[in-house]
């Protein structure tokens, strides 16, 4: 009985990870000069930098924009991950029990 339940939970967690990997979020900084794309597993999948903002005399500006955009993307990814995890947990509970988790 418990083996089946744990096996089903593992399958659902695997499916959730696969679903999260397919969800993209995008964040930017510097009015779009730096764009970061991440998935909901919190992996950075793409970085786009407008070449016009690259100033060899001021590398700190680009570094700051990258940090801001990356942190925004990871925050958005974490929000998506939490929402999808909440859906999974709610679907595993018996009917009427989903409210216990604030859902």
OpenMM code with the backbone's topology and positions (N, CA, C; nanometers):
from openmm import Vec3, app, unit

residues = "UNK UNK UNK UNK UNK UNK UNK UNK UNK UNK UNK UNK UNK UNK UNK UNK UNK UNK UNK UNK UNK UNK UNK UNK UNK UNK UNK UNK UNK UNK UNK UNK UNK UNK UNK UNK UNK UNK UNK UNK UNK UNK UNK UNK UNK UNK UNK UNK UNK UNK UNK UNK UNK UNK UNK UNK UNK UNK UNK UNK UNK UNK UNK UNK UNK UNK UNK UNK UNK UNK UNK UNK UNK UNK UNK UNK UNK UNK UNK UNK UNK UNK UNK UNK UNK UNK UNK UNK UNK UNK UNK UNK UNK UNK UNK UNK UNK UNK UNK UNK UNK UNK UNK".split()
positions = [
    Vec3(0.0821, -0.1197, 0.0000),
    Vec3(0.0000, 0.0000, 0.0000),
    Vec3(0.0866, 0.1263, 0.0000),
    Vec3(0.1772, 0.1343, 0.0999),
    Vec3(0.2615, 0.2533, 0.1061),
    Vec3(0.3607, 0.2574, -0.0091),
    Vec3(0.4058, 0.1400, -0.0539),
    Vec3(0.4963, 0.1346, -0.1693),
    Vec3(0.4326, 0.1941, -0.2924),
    Vec3(0.3051, 0.1615, -0.3144),
    Vec3(0.2327, 0.2179, -0.4284),
    Vec3(0.2192, 0.3687, -0.4142),
    Vec3(0.1883, 0.4150, -0.2920),
    Vec3(0.1691, 0.5579, -0.2679),
    Vec3(0.3004, 0.6333, -0.2919),
    Vec3(0.4110, 0.5800, -0.2400),
    Vec3(0.5399, 0.6471, -0.2592),
    Vec3(0.5832, 0.6421, -0.4053),
    Vec3(0.5563, 0.5313, -0.4724),
    Vec3(0.5877, 0.5214, -0.6147),
    Vec3(0.5111, 0.6243, -0.6951),
    Vec3(0.3846, 0.6417, -0.6605),
    Vec3(0.3016, 0.7405, -0.7301),
    Vec3(0.3541, 0.8815, -0.7012),
    Vec3(0.3942, 0.9081, -0.5771),
    Vec3(0.4485, 1.0399, -0.5426),
    Vec3(0.5759, 1.0676, -0.6212),
    Vec3(0.6617, 0.9679, -0.6333),
    Vec3(0.7853, 0.9865, -0.7098),
    Vec3(0.7552, 1.0165, -0.8559),
    Vec3(0.6577, 0.9470, -0.9122),
    Vec3(0.6193, 0.9721, -1.0511),
    Vec3(0.5654, 1.1134, -1.0673),
    Vec3(0.4838, 1.1579, -0.9715),
    Vec3(0.4278, 1.2921, -0.9789),
    Vec3(0.5368, 1.3977, -0.9629),
    Vec3(0.6331, 1.3720, -0.8762),
    Vec3(0.7435, 1.4674, -0.8599),
    Vec3(0.8273, 1.4755, -0.9877),
    Vec3(0.8500, 1.3625, -1.0509),
    Vec3(0.9248, 1.3616, -1.1768),
    Vec3(0.8486, 1.4399, -1.2829),
    Vec3(0.7180, 1.4158, -1.2905),
    Vec3(0.6354, 1.4885, -1.3869),
    Vec3(0.6374, 1.6378, -1.3578),
    Vec3(0.6358, 1.6733, -1.2297),
    Vec3(0.6408, 1.8145, -1.1916),
    Vec3(0.7730, 1.8764, -1.2359),
    Vec3(0.8848, 1.8085, -1.2126),
    Vec3(1.0155, 1.8611, -1.2548),
    Vec3(1.0189, 1.8827, -1.4061),
    Vec3(0.9632, 1.7876, -1.4799),
    Vec3(0.9599, 1.8012, -1.6255),
    Vec3(0.8735, 1.9194, -1.6675),
    Vec3(0.7606, 1.9351, -1.6008),
    Vec3(0.6718, 2.0479, -1.6322),
    Vec3(0.7412, 2.1803, -1.6004),
    Vec3(0.8082, 2.1873, -1.4836),
    Vec3(0.8768, 2.3098, -1.4442),
    Vec3(0.9881, 2.3457, -1.5424),
    Vec3(1.0572, 2.2448, -1.5937),
    Vec3(1.1646, 2.2702, -1.6899),
    Vec3(1.1102, 2.3321, -1.8182),
    Vec3(0.9830, 2.3091, -1.8474),
    Vec3(0.9221, 2.3632, -1.9681),
    Vec3(0.8571, 2.4993, -1.9508),
    Vec3(0.8557, 2.5507, -1.8289),
    Vec3(0.7967, 2.6823, -1.8021),
    Vec3(0.9072, 2.7868, -1.8030),
    Vec3(0.8954, 2.8858, -1.8905),
    Vec3(0.9964, 2.9920, -1.8999),
    Vec3(0.9462, 3.1206, -1.8372),
    Vec3(1.0380, 3.1909, -1.7740),
    Vec3(1.0105, 3.3241, -1.7220),
    Vec3(1.1197, 3.4162, -1.7747),
    Vec3(1.0856, 3.5417, -1.7903),
    Vec3(1.1824, 3.6384, -1.8412),
    Vec3(1.1845, 3.7582, -1.7484),
    Vec3(1.3028, 3.8105, -1.7257),
    Vec3(1.3184, 3.9316, -1.6456),
    Vec3(1.4210, 4.0201, -1.7146),
    Vec3(1.4133, 4.1481, -1.6837),
    Vec3(1.5061, 4.2407, -1.7478),
    Vec3(1.5505, 4.3476, -1.6497),
    Vec3(1.6529, 4.4185, -1.6895),
    Vec3(1.7030, 4.5331, -1.6139),
    Vec3(1.7522, 4.6362, -1.7143),
    Vec3(1.7627, 4.7585, -1.6670),
    Vec3(1.8116, 4.8644, -1.7554),
    Vec3(1.7198, 4.8902, -1.8717),
    Vec3(1.5890, 4.8931, -1.8460),
    Vec3(1.4895, 4.9162, -1.9514),
    Vec3(1.5057, 4.8197, -2.0686),
    Vec3(1.5345, 4.6934, -2.0359),
    Vec3(1.5451, 4.5908, -2.1388),
    Vec3(1.6847, 4.5715, -2.1947),
    Vec3(1.7820, 4.6449, -2.1417),
    Vec3(1.9186, 4.6316, -2.1922),
    Vec3(1.9766, 4.4936, -2.1625),
    Vec3(1.9328, 4.4348, -2.0503),
    Vec3(1.9746, 4.2997, -2.0133),
    Vec3(1.8483, 4.2186, -1.9902),
    Vec3(1.8378, 4.1055, -2.0596),
    Vec3(1.7231, 4.0167, -2.0441),
    Vec3(1.7730, 3.8783, -2.0055),
    Vec3(1.7065, 3.8206, -1.9075),
    Vec3(1.7415, 3.6880, -1.8598),
    Vec3(1.6191, 3.5985, -1.8752),
    Vec3(1.6392, 3.4804, -1.9292),
    Vec3(1.5324, 3.3810, -1.9385),
    Vec3(1.5735, 3.2633, -1.8521),
    Vec3(1.4805, 3.2187, -1.7699),
    Vec3(1.5041, 3.1044, -1.6821),
    Vec3(1.3845, 3.0124, -1.6915),
    Vec3(1.4018, 2.8898, -1.6446),
    Vec3(1.2858, 2.8018, -1.6354),
    Vec3(1.2450, 2.7914, -1.4893),
    Vec3(1.1327, 2.7256, -1.4640),
    Vec3(1.0792, 2.7208, -1.3284),
    Vec3(1.1557, 2.6240, -1.2384),
    Vec3(1.2598, 2.5587, -1.2911),
    Vec3(1.3485, 2.4815, -1.2051),
    Vec3(1.4659, 2.5687, -1.1616),
    Vec3(1.4550, 2.6973, -1.1909),
    Vec3(1.5519, 2.8002, -1.1526),
    Vec3(1.6862, 2.7834, -1.2224),
    Vec3(1.6794, 2.7442, -1.3481),
    Vec3(1.7992, 2.7372, -1.4317),
    Vec3(1.7945, 2.8521, -1.5316),
    Vec3(1.9041, 2.9256, -1.5430),
    Vec3(1.9135, 3.0314, -1.6427),
    Vec3(1.9312, 2.9629, -1.7779),
    Vec3(1.8435, 2.9949, -1.8727),
    Vec3(1.8501, 2.9301, -2.0028),
    Vec3(1.8995, 3.0233, -2.1136),
    Vec3(1.8959, 3.1554, -2.0896),
    Vec3(1.9423, 3.2480, -2.1923),
    Vec3(1.9703, 3.3837, -2.1293),
    Vec3(2.0704, 3.4509, -2.1822),
    Vec3(2.1040, 3.5870, -2.1413),
    Vec3(2.1195, 3.6695, -2.2685),
    Vec3(2.0504, 3.7824, -2.2736),
    Vec3(2.0613, 3.8732, -2.3881),
    Vec3(2.1078, 4.0088, -2.3362),
    Vec3(2.2107, 4.0617, -2.4015),
    Vec3(2.2652, 4.1912, -2.3616),
    Vec3(2.2682, 4.2815, -2.4835),
    Vec3(2.2099, 4.3997, -2.4697),
    Vec3(2.2147, 4.4991, -2.5770),
    Vec3(2.3598, 4.5483, -2.5879),
    Vec3(2.4237, 4.5257, -2.7013),
    Vec3(2.5657, 4.5635, -2.7152),
    Vec3(2.5929, 4.7119, -2.6908),
    Vec3(2.4930, 4.7954, -2.7099),
    Vec3(2.5160, 4.9391, -2.6928),
    Vec3(2.5414, 4.9784, -2.5475),
    Vec3(2.5082, 4.8916, -2.4532),
    Vec3(2.5311, 4.9280, -2.3124),
    Vec3(2.6665, 4.8804, -2.2608),
    Vec3(2.7404, 4.8072, -2.3424),
    Vec3(2.8698, 4.7554, -2.2980),
    Vec3(2.9733, 4.8675, -2.3061),
    Vec3(3.0191, 4.9087, -2.1897),
    Vec3(3.1195, 5.0142, -2.1798),
    Vec3(3.2436, 4.9543, -2.1142),
    Vec3(3.3500, 4.9346, -2.1915),
    Vec3(3.4715, 4.8750, -2.1344),
    Vec3(3.5285, 4.9551, -2.0175),
    Vec3(3.4954, 5.0812, -2.0120),
    Vec3(3.5444, 5.1657, -1.9032),
    Vec3(3.4602, 5.1515, -1.7759),
    Vec3(3.3425, 5.0872, -1.7879),
    Vec3(3.2522, 5.0756, -1.6735),
    Vec3(3.1904, 4.9358, -1.6669),
    Vec3(3.2712, 4.8333, -1.6428),
    Vec3(3.2171, 4.6971, -1.6381),
    Vec3(3.1187, 4.6773, -1.5219),
    Vec3(3.1319, 4.7582, -1.4173),
    Vec3(3.0428, 4.7444, -1.3026),
    Vec3(2.8969, 4.7699, -1.3407),
    Vec3(2.8738, 4.8578, -1.4373),
    Vec3(2.7365, 4.8860, -1.4803),
    Vec3(2.6721, 4.7594, -1.5362),
    Vec3(2.7409, 4.6893, -1.6231),
    Vec3(2.6885, 4.5654, -1.6809),
    Vec3(2.6732, 4.4591, -1.5730),
    Vec3(2.7696, 4.4488, -1.4850),
    Vec3(2.7611, 4.3523, -1.3751),
    Vec3(2.6367, 4.3772, -1.2906),
    Vec3(2.6115, 4.5039, -1.2576),
    Vec3(2.4941, 4.5382, -1.1771),
    Vec3(2.3643, 4.5031, -1.2486),
    Vec3(2.3570, 4.5340, -1.3786),
    Vec3(2.2366, 4.5018, -1.4552),
    Vec3(2.2143, 4.3508, -1.4625),
    Vec3(2.3226, 4.2759, -1.4799),
    Vec3(2.3111, 4.1301, -1.4821),
    Vec3(2.2598, 4.0772, -1.3489),
    Vec3(2.3146, 4.1270, -1.2401),
    Vec3(2.2694, 4.0812, -1.1079),
    Vec3(2.1208, 4.1088, -1.0865),
    Vec3(2.0784, 4.2279, -1.1202),
    Vec3(1.9372, 4.2643, -1.1022),
    Vec3(1.8478, 4.1739, -1.1866),
    Vec3(1.8819, 4.1584, -1.3135),
    Vec3(1.7986, 4.0782, -1.4035),
    Vec3(1.7976, 3.9310, -1.3624),
    Vec3(1.9121, 3.8768, -1.3245),
    Vec3(1.9180, 3.7373, -1.2819),
    Vec3(1.8351, 3.7157, -1.1566),
    Vec3(1.8489, 3.8038, -1.0597),
    Vec3(1.7704, 3.7884, -0.9366),
    Vec3(1.6205, 3.8000, -0.9625),
    Vec3(1.5815, 3.8877, -1.0520),
    Vec3(1.4398, 3.8988, -1.0879),
    Vec3(1.3899, 3.7717, -1.1549),
    Vec3(1.4710, 3.7161, -1.2448),
    Vec3(1.4322, 3.5931, -1.3145),
    Vec3(1.4204, 3.4764, -1.2165),
    Vec3(1.5150, 3.4654, -1.1259),
    Vec3(1.5102, 3.3556, -1.0287),
    Vec3(1.3918, 3.3704, -0.9332),
    Vec3(1.3579, 3.4936, -0.8980),
    Vec3(1.2404, 3.5171, -0.8135),
    Vec3(1.1122, 3.4767, -0.8872),
    Vec3(1.1021, 3.5140, -1.0141),
    Vec3(0.9850, 3.4755, -1.0940),
    Vec3(0.9778, 3.3242, -1.1095),
    Vec3(1.0929, 3.2602, -1.1285),
    Vec3(1.0967, 3.1140, -1.1418),
    Vec3(1.0522, 3.0472, -1.0120),
    Vec3(1.0966, 3.0996, -0.8994),
    Vec3(1.0582, 3.0432, -0.7699),
    Vec3(0.9078, 3.0571, -0.7469),
    Vec3(0.8509, 3.1682, -0.7896),
    Vec3(0.7065, 3.1890, -0.7767),
    Vec3(0.6299, 3.0865, -0.8600),
    Vec3(0.6741, 3.0648, -0.9838),
    Vec3(0.6093, 2.9643, -1.0697),
    Vec3(0.6236, 2.8246, -1.0097),
    Vec3(0.7420, 2.7944, -0.9589),
    Vec3(0.7667, 2.6634, -0.8990),
    Vec3(0.6745, 2.6406, -0.7791),
    Vec3(0.6606, 2.7411, -0.6950),
    Vec3(0.5744, 2.7289, -0.5773),
    Vec3(0.4286, 2.7068, -0.6170),
    Vec3(0.3828, 2.7798, -0.7176),
    Vec3(0.2444, 2.7650, -0.7625),
    Vec3(0.2183, 2.6249, -0.8174),
    Vec3(0.3103, 2.5747, -0.8984),
    Vec3(0.2928, 2.4410, -0.9556),
    Vec3(0.3029, 2.3328, -0.8482),
    Vec3(0.3918, 2.3513, -0.7523),
    Vec3(0.4039, 2.2552, -0.6417),
    Vec3(0.2767, 2.2535, -0.5585),
    Vec3(0.2194, 2.3716, -0.5352),
    Vec3(0.0943, 2.3813, -0.4591),
    Vec3(-0.0175, 2.3060, -0.5301),
    Vec3(-0.0237, 2.3190, -0.6617),
    Vec3(-0.1256, 2.2471, -0.7392),
    Vec3(-0.1082, 2.0963, -0.7230),
    Vec3(0.0165, 2.0490, -0.7289),
    Vec3(0.0432, 1.9061, -0.7151),
    Vec3(0.0013, 1.8561, -0.5775),
    Vec3(0.0395, 1.9281, -0.4748),
    Vec3(0.0049, 1.8864, -0.3384),
    Vec3(-0.1462, 1.8846, -0.3195),
    Vec3(-0.2131, 1.9876, -0.3692),
    Vec3(-0.3591, 1.9940, -0.3561),
    Vec3(-0.4260, 1.8777, -0.4284),
    Vec3(-0.3702, 1.8381, -0.5429),
    Vec3(-0.4303, 1.7286, -0.6186),
    Vec3(-0.4106, 1.5939, -0.5488),
    Vec3(-0.3137, 1.5858, -0.4598),
    Vec3(-0.2866, 1.4617, -0.3894),
    Vec3(-0.3729, 1.4452, -0.2646),
    Vec3(-0.4300, 1.5547, -0.2162),
    Vec3(-0.5118, 1.5486, -0.0955),
    Vec3(-0.6527, 1.4988, -0.1278),
    Vec3(-0.7152, 1.4369, -0.0297),
    Vec3(-0.8546, 1.3953, -0.0500),
    Vec3(-0.9434, 1.5172, -0.0767),
    Vec3(-1.0553, 1.4991, -0.1483),
    Vec3(-1.1448, 1.6112, -0.1787),
    Vec3(-1.1835, 1.6868, -0.0513),
    Vec3(-1.1821, 1.8192, -0.0609),
    Vec3(-1.2215, 1.9039, 0.0512),
    Vec3(-1.1088, 1.9360, 0.1465),
    Vec3(-0.9927, 1.8738, 0.1293),
    Vec3(-0.8808, 1.8967, 0.2222),
    Vec3(-0.7833, 2.0018, 0.1702),
    Vec3(-0.7974, 2.0447, 0.0449),
    Vec3(-0.7061, 2.1412, -0.0139),
    Vec3(-0.7006, 2.2721, 0.0610),
    Vec3(-0.8093, 2.3098, 0.1287),
    Vec3(-0.8139, 2.4334, 0.2053),
    Vec3(-0.7203, 2.4344, 0.3226),
    Vec3(-0.6767, 2.3201, 0.3664),
    Vec3(-0.5837, 2.3125, 0.4795),
    Vec3(-0.4497, 2.3777, 0.4484),
    Vec3(-0.4142, 2.3838, 0.3208),
    Vec3(-0.2871, 2.4396, 0.2789),
    Vec3(-0.2992, 2.5836, 0.2336),
    Vec3(-0.4132, 2.6425, 0.2573),
    Vec3(-0.4342, 2.7802, 0.2169),
    Vec3(-0.4729, 2.7946, 0.0718),
    Vec3(-0.5075, 2.6831, 0.0054),
    Vec3(-0.5398, 2.6868, -0.1372),
    Vec3(-0.6815, 2.7031, -0.1675),
] * unit.nanometer
topology = app.Topology()
chain = topology.addChain("A")
for resn in residues:
    res = topology.addResidue(resn, chain)
    for name in ("N", "CA", "C"):
        topology.addAtom(name, app.Element.getBySymbol(name[0]), res)
